[in-house]
Amino acid sequence: MMKKTKSAKQRVEVSMGESVRILRELQELSQTELAELTGISQATISAIENSRVNLGVERAKVLARALDCHPAVLVFPGWDVELGHAA
């Protein structure tokens, strides 16, 4: 007899910088490669990923183009689509 299971809804808080790092790593890009694609220095990308520098809307647009995602994915990483607000 098979047990019925429910899929878990695990939520993990992700900062803006962490969302940049996650997407960059998923695309197998180094910080240096992302810097070359965006014109944003590697040091600034590192600072963004470590939440030492604010991402900002303009940087989010540039990074989103390079990472092939919508800027909102970077700016609002904790947004819950079902609830319509940040989780």
C-alpha contacts under 8 A as a table, 3 or more apart, distances in Angstrom:
res1	aa1	res2	aa2	distance
13	E	78	G	6.46
14	V	18	E	5.87
14	V	19	S	6.40
14	V	77	P	6.13
14	V	78	G	6.37
15	S	18	E	5.07
15	S	19	S	6.25
15	S	51	S	7.71
15	S	77	P	6.55
15	S	78	G	7.70
16	M	19	S	5.16
16	M	20	V	6.51
16	M	48	I	7.95
16	M	49	E	7.53
16	M	51	S	7.60
16	M	55	L	7.04
16	M	74	L	5.53
16	M	75	V	5.76
16	M	76	F	6.99
16	M	77	P	6.13
17	G	20	V	5.16
17	G	21	R	6.35
17	G	48	I	5.12
17	G	49	E	3.76
17	G	50	N	5.97
17	G	51	S	5.53
17	G	55	L	7.16
17	G	74	L	7.79
18	E	21	R	4.96
18	E	22	I	5.99
18	E	49	E	5.50
18	E	50	N	7.28
19	S	22	I	5.11
19	S	23	L	6.16
19	S	49	E	7.87
19	S	73	V	7.57
19	S	74	L	5.73
19	S	77	P	6.40
20	V	23	L	5.38
20	V	24	R	6.02
20	V	48	I	7.98
20	V	49	E	6.29
20	V	63	L	7.88
20	V	74	L	6.26
21	R	24	R	5.04
21	R	25	E	6.02
21	R	49	E	5.76
22	I	25	E	5.21
22	I	26	L	6.07
23	L	26	L	5.05
23	L	27	Q	6.32
23	L	67	L	6.67
24	R	27	Q	5.29
24	R	28	E	6.33
24	R	29	L	5.43
24	R	30	S	7.22
24	R	31	Q	7.77
24	R	34	L	7.49
24	R	67	L	6.66
25	E	28	E	4.73
25	E	29	L	5.78
25	E	30	S	7.29
26	L	29	L	7.74
27	Q	67	L	7.58
29	L	32	T	7.93
29	L	33	E	5.81
29	L	34	L	6.26
30	S	33	E	5.09
30	S	34	L	6.26
31	Q	34	L	5.08
31	Q	35	A	6.03
31	Q	42	Q	5.62
31	Q	45	I	6.58
31	Q	46	S	7.08
32	T	35	A	4.95
32	T	36	E	6.29
32	T	41	S	7.87
32	T	42	Q	5.34
33	E	36	E	5.08
33	E	37	L	6.33
34	L	37	L	5.03
34	L	38	T	6.12
34	L	40	I	7.96
34	L	42	Q	7.64
34	L	66	A	7.29
35	A	38	T	5.23
35	A	39	G	5.45
35	A	40	I	5.01
35	A	41	S	5.26
35	A	42	Q	5.20
35	A	45	I	7.11
36	E	39	G	5.58
36	E	40	I	7.41
36	E	41	S	7.89
37	L	66	A	6.28
38	T	62	V	6.17
38	T	63	L	6.45
38	T	66	A	6.47
40	I	44	T	6.57
40	I	45	I	6.80
41	S	44	T	5.20
41	S	45	I	6.33
42	Q	45	I	5.02
42	Q	46	S	6.13
43	A	46	S	5.09
43	A	47	A	6.19
44	T	47	A	4.92
44	T	48	I	6.08
44	T	53	V	7.31
45	I	48	I	5.04
45	I	49	E	6.13
46	S	49	E	5.14
46	S	50	N	6.19
47	A	50	N	5.13
47	A	51	S	6.06
47	A	52	R	4.88
47	A	53	V	5.31
48	I	51	S	5.03
48	I	52	R	5.92
48	I	53	V	4.89
48	I	54	N	6.24
48	I	55	L	5.87
49	E	52	R	7.72
50	N	53	V	7.78
51	S	54	N	6.67
55	L	59	R	6.01
55	L	60	A	6.21
55	L	75	V	7.62
56	G	59	R	5.55
56	G	60	A	6.05
56	G	75	V	7.88
57	V	60	A	4.95
57	V	61	K	6.26
57	V	71	P	7.88
57	V	75	V	7.49
58	E	61	K	5.18
58	E	62	V	6.48
59	R	62	V	5.12
59	R	63	L	6.03
60	A	63	L	5.14
60	A	64	A	5.81
60	A	71	P	5.45
60	A	74	L	6.46
60	A	75	V	6.81
61	K	64	A	5.09
61	K	65	R	6.31
61	K	70	H	7.90
61	K	71	P	5.37
62	V	65	R	5.37
62	V	66	A	6.57
63	L	66	A	5.14
63	L	67	L	5.99
63	L	71	P	7.73
64	A	67	L	4.97
64	A	68	D	5.67
64	A	69	C	5.03
64	A	70	H	5.75
64	A	71	P	5.10
64	A	74	L	7.34
65	R	68	D	5.12
65	R	69	C	6.54
65	R	70	H	7.70
69	C	73	V	6.83
70	H	73	V	5.62
70	H	74	L	7.53
71	P	74	L	5.37
71	P	75	V	6.23
72	A	75	V	4.86
72	A	76	F	5.40
72	A	77	P	7.47
73	V	76	F	5.68
73	V	77	P	5.45
74	L	77	P	5.69
76	F	79	W	5.53
76	F	86	A	7.66
78	G	86	A	5.37
78	G	87	A	5.67
79	W	84	G	7.20
79	W	85	H	5.60
79	W	86	A	4.15
79	W	87	A	5.91
80	D	83	L	5.44
80	D	84	G	5.71
80	D	85	H	5.54
80	D	86	A	5.57
80	D	87	A	5.60
81	V	84	G	5.01
81	V	85	H	7.06
